[in-house]
């Protein structure tokens, strides 16, 4: 397993599901700006990370470590 930036993993999972940043933000319950910041490198809180994983229908670990 290789570690890459969480923002890159969030972006890849979001794009795989054909969601815009605004759509992801709406599903998670945050602003579009907050979701964009995560993809730019800001670390989401654990609570938000769990919500992102649920919104993208992926295991939480997949947003932290690339297999």
Secondary structure, DSSP 8 states (H G I E B T S, - for coil): -B---HHHHHHHHHHHTT--HHHHHHHHTS-HHHHHHHHHT----HHHHHHHHHHHT--GGGGT-B-
